[in-house]
Amino acid sequence: MTVDASQAPNTSGLGARLDRIPVATSTLRMMMILVGFFYLFDAVDIVVFGNTVPAMREQWGLSVNDIALGSAAPFVGMFIGAIVGGQLADRFGRRRIILGSTVLYSVCCLATAFAPTYEVVVVLRGLTGLGLQALVGAVMVYASELLPAHIRGRYLAIIAAVGAVAVPVTAVASRIIVPLGDEAWRWMYVFGSLGILGIVTGYRRLPESPRWQVARGRPDLAETLVATLEAEAVAATGAPLPPPRPERLIRTGSARELFSRRYVRRTVVASAAMACFVLLAYGWSPWLPSLLTGRGYTQAEALTFVSVLGVASVAGALTSSLLIDRWDRKNYVFVLTVLLAVLLFVFAATGNRSVMLVVGFAISMLIHALLTAVYTYAPEVFPTHLRGIGNGVVNGVGRIAGIGGPFIVAAVYSAFDFGAVFVYLAVVGVVLGLGLMLFGEQTTNRSLEDIAADAGEAELSH
């Protein structure tokens, strides 16, 4: 049953108290570094499969469609992980899902190192994807609920940058390890399972989200953490904190609200944006080594190319951390996608390897800047009681797109050529940018409670 609460001021709201904190305190930074470590292994997994599949192809005689199946399998698991993980995060808490999903994907990734056949690899890829998506969704929701509004985008971008460090590190490791022998690729999946090491630290130092505690009727459990962050902010600035702004409350209810008049546009727009982003990002990074070898690069040359581009992912996320809170998310996304489209057309048209390297570096930078914006935007548009499942549905739709994406790339590549794949990706990017700019919500530098309450006001205006 839905309980309707008026949008009355609540000057003691913990969300408003978090938003008034002017700096990232030492405790807050420690928590963001920790969740960044967990998030890091999502990027590890993307690079590991893309860089080991050429070796698998040689070992098992795989076709292009076999590669597409292996690329799509994680997305089946990710779809389940997004929906189920989001529901569980709303019910049992963000912290429990972060820790539990880390164990799941780490065990499955390690098992992949011992897979006797490619069919077993495909199954384990699906299970790994389930754990990873539950983790990523919970991390983004958790971080967005802890961070003050004026630095929310910046620090989510920094978390993405921490994760992006995995791209060049994993690419270099692949470049060194994979060519060592016919089955040396298996060691990369041992490397990918190391996320489980974060459980020891995370179990003790990762508190539950204060906003989730309040939504579950446990404000007393959240008070200690919020008071600690406030005290640290006063000590760091040497000045008293400003009074918290009145906090607008919204009604609580079930997951069905996501498709009610109140939230349906937000759900559809964010889901479409995520779907386009997944088609774009996963059409670029995992396929690039295979596309390059198909154009005449040796396996070693292709992995070297990708290793260099890996540095761009860190640069893109860090650059985004400086810009993302200066423009509204939807306008920032539009600019990024227009620039991406131009560069993808250039990459498709040129045959000069030096130009391809420079343009490819810029494309990788922009894709990771785009990642920070889309992943920041999605949890912002839902209220606390729906944030886990709302973000889960958005990511779930994206993963459905990911299931079909590898087959689209394979079909375009088989029917046309190397360049046509990048033209297709450019079109997907423009659709993403236009859709979010025209129909998205303004979220930059706004409290999560205000963004959520605006949905109720929009409903009342109709």
C-alpha positions, 0 to 999 in steps of 0.5 A: 500500500502506498503511503502519501507524505506531504512535501513538508520541510524537514530541517533535520533530514539526514539527506539535507545534512549530508548535502550541506557538507562543503568538502569531501572529508577523510572518512568520505574519501576512504569510502569512495576509494574502497567502492572504487576498488570494487568497481575497478573489476568491472573494467578488468572483466571487459578488457580481459575478455576482449584481449583473451578472445583472440587466443581462445579463437586460435585454441578452439577454432571459434567463428565470429558468431562464437565470439559474439555469443561469448560477448553476449553471455555476460549481458544475460547475467548482467540483466538478471544481476541488474534487476535482482541486485537492485531489488535486493539492494533496496530491501537488504541494503547497498552494503550487503549487495556490494560485498555479496556480489563481489564474492559471486563474480570473483569465484566465477571469474576464477573458475573461468581460468579452469574452463575445459571448453568454450561452452563452459567459458560462455556459461561462466561469463554469464554468471560473472556478469550477474555478479558484476552488474549487481555490484556496479549498480549497488556501488553507484547507488551507494556513492550517490546517496553518500556524496553531497550534491555539489560534488556528487558528479565529481566523485562518481567520476573519480570512482570511474577513474579508479576503475579505469586504471584497470584498463591500461593495467589489464591491457598491459598484463594481457600484452605480456601474459597472453602471448606466452603460450597457447593457454596463458590466457587463463591467467588473466581470469585469475587476475580478474578474480582478485576483487575478492581481496577487498572483502576483508577491508570492506566488511569492516570499513563500509557502513550502510548508506544513511539515506537507505537507513532513513528510508527503512525507518532506521535514522538512529543507525545513520546518525553516527556516520552523518555526525562523524562526517559533519564533525570532520568537515568542521575540523577541516574547514575551521568553520561551522556548517550552514544550516541544512536546507528544508528537505522535501519528502515524497511518498513511498511505495512499490517498484510499480511506481517506476512505470506510473505517470510520476516516474515513467518518463524518467525510467524510459529516458534513463533506460534508453540512454543506458542502452545506447551507451552500452551499445557504444562502449561495448561495441568499441572496447571488447571488439577492437582487438578482433577488428584490428586483427581482421584488418591486418594487425597481428595479435601482438600489434592489436594488444599493443594498440589497445594497451595504449588506448587503455591510458585514455580511459583514466584520462577521460574519467579524470577530465570528466571529474573536472567538468561534470558538475559545471554543466548539467548532465544532459547537456554535457552528454550531448556535447560528448556524443557529438564529439564522439560521432565526429571522431568515429567517422574519422577512425572509420575513414582513415587507414593511417595507423598513426592517425588511428592511434591518436583518434582512437585515444580520443575516442576512448577518452570520450567514452569514459567521460560519457560513462561517468555522466550516464552512470551518475545520471541514472541513480539521481532521477529516482527516490531513495526507496526506488533507487536500487530497483530503478537503477537496476531496471535502467541497467537491465535494459542496457544489458538487454541491448548488450545481448544484441549488441555483439550480434549487430557488430558481427552482422555489420562487420560481415555484411560491410567492412571495418569502417561500417562498424564505427559509423554504426557506433557514431549513430548510436552515440548521437541518438543517446545525446539527443534523447537525453538533452531533449527529454532528460532531467536536470540533476547537476548540483541538486539534492536527490530529495529535490530531484525526486520531489519534482517528479511528484510536482510534475504529476500534480501539474497534469 
